[in-house]
Amino acid sequence: MRIIAGLLLLIEAVICFGPLFFIYCIGLLFYPISAINSIINQDLNSLLHMSPMLFMVTGGTFGIIGLGMTLIQYTFQNVHLISVRVLKLFTLFGLLALLSFGIPMLGSGSDWFWFTLILPLLATTHIYWVALKNT
């Protein structure tokens, strides 16, 4: 029964984090290209302006690892790959990266706001609530 519930939580994570994960992959692909281009052209000012994007990509990576580890520890209770303290830290980094991406979209009036901020926040809250309640 736990494996079915874990699979349902995984499906929830894929649906709610899908658009944001796509944007994360684009950032993961293009940030190194942009950084190398800025270094080659000796334009360190634009490299400094890309630091929020570096935070989003780095924090997103930690958030994805934290979410995956939470799903693994919920589904297979005898597997403990990471400590709870580190898991909470990774989740915090992921949430900060999510907020640093989503908060600038608040004033835009875009419908993407729901897909990039609200759904992942609800999914994160639900997944961690279920995982903490049943562990």
C-alpha positions as CSV (number, residue, x, y, z in Angstrom):
1,M,0.0,0.0,0.0
2,R,2.9,2.4,0.8
3,I,4.3,1.9,-2.7
4,I,1.0,2.9,-4.3
5,A,0.8,6.0,-2.1
6,G,4.4,6.8,-3.0
7,L,3.6,6.4,-6.7
8,L,0.6,8.7,-6.4
9,L,2.8,11.3,-4.7
10,L,5.3,11.0,-7.5
11,I,2.6,11.6,-10.0
12,E,1.5,14.6,-8.1
13,A,5.0,15.9,-8.0
14,V,5.4,15.4,-11.8
15,I,2.2,17.2,-12.6
16,C,2.7,20.1,-10.2
17,F,6.5,20.6,-10.9
18,G,6.3,19.8,-14.6
19,P,6.3,23.4,-16.0
20,L,8.8,24.6,-13.4
21,F,11.1,21.6,-14.1
22,F,11.0,22.5,-17.8
23,I,12.1,26.1,-17.0
24,Y,14.7,24.7,-14.6
25,C,16.2,22.5,-17.4
26,I,16.4,25.5,-19.7
27,G,18.2,27.5,-17.0
28,L,20.5,24.6,-16.3
29,L,21.3,24.4,-20.0
30,F,21.7,28.1,-20.8
31,Y,23.3,29.5,-17.6
32,P,26.8,27.9,-18.2
33,I,26.6,29.0,-21.9
34,S,25.9,32.6,-20.9
35,A,28.5,32.5,-18.1
36,I,31.2,31.2,-20.4
37,N,30.2,33.8,-23.0
38,S,30.5,36.6,-20.5
39,I,33.9,35.4,-19.3
40,I,35.2,35.1,-22.9
41,N,33.9,38.6,-23.7
42,Q,35.3,39.9,-20.4
43,D,31.9,41.3,-19.5
44,L,31.9,40.7,-15.8
45,N,29.1,43.1,-15.2
46,S,26.6,40.8,-17.0
47,L,28.1,37.9,-15.1
48,L,27.2,39.7,-11.9
49,H,23.7,40.3,-13.1
50,M,23.3,36.6,-13.7
51,S,23.8,35.7,-10.1
52,P,20.1,35.4,-9.3
53,M,19.8,32.8,-12.1
54,L,22.7,30.9,-10.6
55,F,20.9,30.9,-7.2
56,M,17.7,29.6,-8.9
57,V,19.6,26.8,-10.7
58,T,21.5,25.8,-7.6
59,G,18.6,26.1,-5.3
60,G,16.4,24.2,-7.7
61,T,18.9,21.4,-7.9
62,F,18.9,21.1,-4.1
63,G,15.1,21.3,-4.0
64,I,14.8,18.5,-6.6
65,I,17.2,16.3,-4.6
66,G,15.3,17.1,-1.4
67,L,11.9,16.3,-3.0
68,G,13.2,13.0,-4.5
69,M,14.8,11.9,-1.2
70,T,11.5,12.7,0.7
71,L,9.6,10.6,-1.8
72,I,12.1,7.7,-1.5
73,Q,12.1,7.9,2.3
74,Y,8.3,7.9,2.4
75,T,7.8,5.1,-0.1
76,F,10.6,2.8,1.3
77,Q,10.7,3.5,5.1
78,N,13.7,1.4,5.7
79,V,15.9,3.4,3.3
80,H,17.5,6.5,4.8
81,L,19.8,8.1,2.3
82,I,20.0,11.6,3.8
83,S,19.5,13.0,7.3
84,V,16.4,14.9,8.2
85,R,18.4,18.1,8.9
86,V,20.0,18.0,5.4
87,L,16.6,17.2,3.9
88,K,15.1,20.3,5.5
89,L,18.0,22.4,4.3
90,F,17.6,21.2,0.7
91,T,13.9,21.8,0.9
92,L,14.5,25.4,2.1
93,F,16.9,26.0,-0.7
94,G,14.4,24.7,-3.2
95,L,11.6,26.8,-1.8
96,L,13.8,29.9,-1.9
97,A,14.7,29.2,-5.5
98,L,11.0,28.8,-6.2
99,L,10.1,32.0,-4.5
100,S,12.9,33.9,-6.2
101,F,11.5,32.8,-9.6
102,G,7.8,33.1,-8.8
103,I,7.6,36.4,-6.8
104,P,8.7,38.6,-9.8
105,M,5.7,37.1,-11.7
106,L,3.2,38.3,-9.1
107,G,2.8,41.7,-10.7
108,S,2.8,40.5,-14.3
109,G,-0.8,39.3,-14.2
110,S,0.2,36.2,-16.1
111,D,-1.6,32.8,-15.8
112,W,1.8,31.1,-15.6
113,F,1.9,32.4,-12.0
114,W,-0.4,29.5,-11.0
115,F,1.8,26.9,-12.7
116,T,5.2,28.2,-11.6
117,L,4.4,29.2,-8.0
118,I,1.1,28.1,-6.5
119,L,1.1,24.5,-7.7
120,P,4.6,23.7,-6.6
121,L,4.1,25.3,-3.2
122,L,0.9,23.3,-2.7
123,A,2.5,20.1,-3.9
124,T,5.6,20.7,-1.6
125,T,3.3,21.4,1.4
126,H,1.2,18.3,0.7
127,I,4.1,15.9,0.1
128,Y,5.9,17.0,3.2
129,W,2.7,16.9,5.3
130,V,2.0,13.3,4.2
131,A,5.6,12.3,4.6
132,L,5.9,13.7,8.1
133,K,2.5,12.4,9.2
134,N,3.3,8.9,8.2
135,T,6.8,8.6,9.4
